Amino acid sequence: MTGNVGDAQPGAAKNEARALVRWECRCQHPPVLLGTYDAQGRINIKARDRYWHIQGVVQTVCPRCGSEHRLDLSRQDGKTARIESRSRGAEESRRSES
């Protein structure tokens, strides 16, 4: 069986909704996995022997470099997720200026 690039597969939209997106810190290669999230706004994080399933906003620290990362999936306007990162060095220099 052959298919063209434009052919839609049955259940493709359903699979797209279930697809997980990796949330990563790019402090090294390969990147450090912080968690995953899907199109419905569910965030999945594994910490030691626990699994957390979160809706909305979550903040975590990279276990390798110590940078703080914030993922905001609470937006209701249909826009993409807002991902913020702040390195540990920038935070320490900000504290020393005060």
C-alpha positions as CSV (number, residue, x, y, z in Angstrom):
1,M,0.0,0.0,0.0
2,T,1.3,3.4,-0.9
3,G,0.2,6.8,0.2
4,N,0.6,10.4,-0.8
5,V,2.0,13.1,1.5
6,G,-1.4,14.8,1.6
7,D,-3.4,11.7,2.5
8,A,-5.0,11.8,6.0
9,Q,-4.8,8.7,8.1
10,P,-7.8,7.6,10.1
11,G,-7.5,8.8,13.7
12,A,-4.6,11.2,12.9
13,A,-6.4,14.1,14.7
14,K,-7.0,11.9,17.7
15,N,-3.3,10.9,17.8
16,E,-2.2,14.6,17.4
17,A,-4.3,15.5,20.5
18,R,-2.5,12.7,22.5
19,A,1.0,13.6,21.3
20,L,3.4,14.6,24.0
21,V,5.7,17.6,23.7
22,R,9.1,17.4,25.6
23,W,9.9,20.2,28.0
24,E,13.6,20.4,28.2
25,C,16.6,22.4,29.6
26,R,19.2,22.8,26.9
27,C,22.1,23.2,29.3
28,Q,23.8,20.1,27.9
29,H,23.7,17.7,24.9
30,P,21.5,15.7,25.0
31,P,19.0,18.1,26.7
32,V,17.7,17.3,30.2
33,L,14.0,16.3,30.2
34,L,12.1,18.4,32.7
35,G,8.7,17.0,31.8
36,T,6.1,16.6,29.0
37,Y,2.9,18.2,28.1
38,D,0.0,17.6,25.6
39,A,-2.5,19.6,23.6
40,Q,-5.1,19.6,26.4
41,G,-2.7,21.3,28.8
42,R,-1.7,18.4,31.0
43,I,1.8,18.6,32.3
44,N,3.6,15.4,33.3
45,I,6.6,15.4,35.6
46,K,8.6,12.6,37.1
47,A,10.5,13.3,40.3
48,R,12.3,10.4,41.9
49,D,9.7,7.7,42.4
50,R,6.7,10.1,42.0
51,Y,4.7,11.1,39.0
52,W,2.9,14.5,39.0
53,H,0.1,15.4,36.5
54,I,-0.6,19.1,36.6
55,Q,-2.9,21.5,34.8
56,G,-2.0,25.2,34.3
57,V,1.4,26.5,35.5
58,V,4.4,24.7,36.9
59,Q,7.9,25.8,37.9
60,T,10.9,23.5,38.3
61,V,14.6,23.6,38.6
62,C,17.0,21.7,36.2
63,P,18.7,19.0,38.2
64,R,21.9,19.5,36.2
65,C,22.5,23.3,36.0
66,G,20.1,24.7,38.6
67,S,18.3,27.0,36.1
68,E,14.6,27.8,37.0
69,H,12.1,26.9,34.3
70,R,8.4,27.9,34.3
71,L,5.8,26.4,32.0
72,D,2.4,28.2,31.7
73,L,-0.4,26.3,29.9
74,S,-3.2,28.1,31.6
75,R,-3.8,30.5,28.7
76,Q,-7.4,30.1,27.4
77,D,-6.9,32.1,24.2
78,G,-5.5,29.2,22.1
79,K,-2.0,30.6,21.9
80,T,1.1,28.5,22.4
81,A,2.5,27.7,25.8
82,R,4.7,30.3,27.5
83,I,8.0,28.9,28.6
84,E,10.4,31.0,30.7
85,S,13.9,30.1,31.8
86,R,16.2,31.9,34.2
87,S,19.7,30.7,34.8
88,R,21.1,30.4,38.3
89,G,24.0,32.7,37.5
90,A,21.7,35.5,36.4
91,E,19.7,35.2,39.7
92,E,22.8,35.3,41.8
93,S,24.2,38.4,40.0
94,R,20.8,40.1,40.5
95,R,20.9,39.4,44.2
96,S,24.4,40.8,44.6
97,E,23.4,44.1,42.9
98,S,20.7,44.8,45.6
